Amino acid sequence: MVDWLPVASQFKSLVQVTFGDKNGAKATQERFIRQCPVISQVTSAVQASKGDKEAARRTQLEFLRVLGGFVDSVPLVGHLKGGIHYARGDRNRGDVAMKASSHTSAAIVGGIGGFFVGGPLGATLGGMAAGTAMDSIITLSEFGVSRRYKPEGILKPLSDPRNPGKWVDAVAGVIVDGILGKGAGALAAKSNVQPSALNIAVSEENKKVIKSLVQLAAQTLALSACTTIASNAGVEFGERIMCGRVQEDSEPYDEKGKLPELMYH
């Protein structure tokens, strides 16, 4: 997650080296020079000047992939993008877009709700909690549908707890959720609605605004969760039909069509 960020990427590599993951630290920096804006373009130009056009092309594609990740994380836009990927038969990219946009939606909704409960601090904590909750929902829904245990987002370290890089990414993800939550709370503050934690009387007009915002937030969160769960279920069921695996004893499989190392029955 932080591989493309200056300073954060170097800090991640430092943590990896400290905990004995030298190969991981090297891979992080290799991704940094191919993903970071400006630096990736310099890397590509150097590769092209040395005659390695294929490497230059791969660097550009990886940079574009990072940009695509930003689009994926935009609420509703990412859901639409995911739907388009599914329609084109690209399940992997569809899943990524759906999950990313759902996670961001949850953090924003949590920030708005947290603001009305505890002001700016409540917005920050609300964003963190909601983002983690959404990742939990996605992880459990995927396990329930496909019987694959694949922790998503902030929960990814659970799949490989000895990987220091994943823990750095998870912590960074929680911080980003807090920032999103606080930002959403700041926007809510501009509506002139006072958070209840300040013990300021709320007028009837403000009560209506709060009710409308809460309803909108709840609908957005519900849409995000339902869309992600339904897309996982729909794609999985469709693949089983296409492969003739509608029976309950169908074997779980990963994105490459291979059986995963960890299976649950």
N, C-alpha and C positions, 0 to 999 in steps of 0.2 A: 504493500500500500504506500509506503513512504519511499520506495526506491528511487522515484523521480525527483524527490525534494532535496535541494542542497542543504547541507548541515544535518537534516534528519536522516538522510541516507548514510552519511558518514558515521553518525551516531549509531545507527543500526549495525553497521559493519563492525564498529568498535565493540558493541555488545556481543556480536557473534564471535569475534576473535577472543574476547575475554572468556567466553564459555566454551572455547575450543573448536568452534565451527569456522575454521579458516576458509574452507571451500565455499561455505555460505556467504562469508564476508566478501570474498572475491566475486561471487556471482551477483551480489547486491551492487557492487560498484560497476560491474559490466552492464547491468541493467540501467544504472544511473546515467552512464554516458550515452546510452541509446534512447533513454526516455525523457531526460530533462530537457525542457525547452532551451533553445539556443545551443546548449552543449551537444545535444543530439544532432543538430544540423552541422555543427563543426565536425563531429565524429563522422557523419555521413560524407561530408566534403573531403575529409582526409582519406577515407577509405576509397572514394571515387578517384582521387588524385593518384593513388597508388595502384590504380587499375583493378581494384576489387569491387566491381560494380554490383556484384551479388550481395556482398556484405553491406554496401551502401543502401541497397534496396531494402534489405532486411531491417536496417536501422530505421529507415523511414516508415516502414510498415509497423514496427514496434511503437514508434512515436505516435502514429495515427491510432494505434490500438489504445494507447493511454488517453488520447483525446476522446475516443469513442467511449471510454469508461466514464468520462465526465458527463457525457450526454446520457449514458445509462442511468446515472444517479439522479437525474432531474425527475421529480415526481410527475406522473402522468406521461411525460414525454418518453421516459424510459419504458413505461408500460406499453405505450404505443409501438416503440421501437422493438420491444420484445415480441409483441404480437406479429409484427412484420417478419421477424426472423423465424418464428414458428410457422407462419404461412409459407415461407420459402423452404421449410424443412431443416432449418438450422437450429436444432434444439439447444446446443451448447450456448450459443450467443443469446438465444432467447431467454434461457435460464438466467444468465448473467445480468441481462438488462432488467428483467422482472425483479430479481432479488435486490439489485442495487437501488432501483427506484423505490421499492417498498421500504427498504431500510431508511432511506432519506426521508420519505414521507412520515415514517414513524417518529424519527428524531424531531422533525418540525412540529408534528402534532403534540408530542410529549413536551416540547418547549413551550408551546402556547398554553397547554393545560397547566404545566408547572408554574408558569408566570402568574396565573390567576390564583394559584395556591400559595406560592412563596416568593413572588417577585423575581428579580434577575437570578438569584441563586436557585430558586425553584425551577426556573426555565432551563438552567444549565443541567441540573440533576435530572429533570424530566426528559430532556433530550437524550442523556446518557442511558437512562433506564429504558426508555421506549425503543431506542436502537437495539439494545441487547435483547429486549423482549421480542422484537420482530425477527431477529436472527434465530431466536429459540423457536418461534412459531414455524419459520421456514425449515429449520433443521428437523423438527418433529413431524411436520407435514410430509417432507420428503421421505423420512424413514417410514411413516405410516403407509405411504403410497407404494414406494419402490423397495422397501426393506433394506435401504442402504443407509448406513450411519455416516453422514458426511456433514460435520459441523460447518456452519456458514458464518461469514463475516467475523465478528468479534469472537465467536466461539471456535474459530479454526485451530487455535493452539491445543484444543482438547483432542484433536486427531493426531497430534504429534507434540506432546508436552515437553519433549527434550529439545525441541527446535527453538533456539532463542530468537531467531528472526521473526517467527510467527507471533511470539509474545510482544515484540516491539510493535509489530503491525497492529495487534489487538489493542494495545494501550493507545496507540495513535488514533485508532478508530474511535475509541471511547472519548478521547479529547475532541476529535472532530465533531462527534455527536453533541458534545456539550456546547461547542461553539455554535453549531446549527441551532440548538435549542435556545441558547441565549439570544441569537439573532432573531429567531421567530418570536421570542418574548419581547424583544425590543420593538418589533413591528406591531405586536399586540398593544404595547404601551402607547403607541401613537394614536390608538383609537380612543385615548383619554379614559379608558376603563382602568380603574385602580385595582390592584391585586388585593385579595381579602386579607392577606397576612399583614397589611399595613393598618388594619382596623379602621378603614375609612368607609363611611356609609356609601352604599351603592344605590344610585338612583334607579328608578324604574326603567329609564331609557338605557342606562348602562346594563341593566339586567337583560334587556332584550338583545343588546349587542353581544354580551357574553354568551347568551343562549344560542345566538346565530353562529358565533365563532366555534362554540363547542360542537354544535351539530355539524358544521362544515368539516371540522377537524375529525370528528368521529366517522363521518361518511368517507373522507379521504383515506383514513386509516383502514376502515373496513374494506374499501375498494382495493387498497394495496394488498391487504392480507388475502382476501378472497381471490383476487386475480392471480396472485402468486401460487396459492394452493391449487386453484382450479387448473392453472396452466400446467403445473407439475402432474396433477392427476390425469388431465386430459391427454397430455403428450405420452405419459407412461401407458395409459390404457390403449391409446392409439397404436403405440409401438407393439404392444402385446397382441393386438388383433392382427396387425400386419405380419407379425412373426409367428402367428399361430400359437401364442402363449397365453391364452385366456385362462388356462387351468390354474388352480390355486398353487400347484406345485411348480409354478414357473420359477426358473432360476434368476436371481438378481444379476444385473450386469452393469458395467460402467459405461462411460461415454464412448469408449472404443469397442464396445461389444464384448469385452472380456470380463470374466468373473472377478469381482474385487477380492482382495486378500481377506477382508473381514466380512463375514456374512452372518446374518441373524435369521433364524427360522422360528 
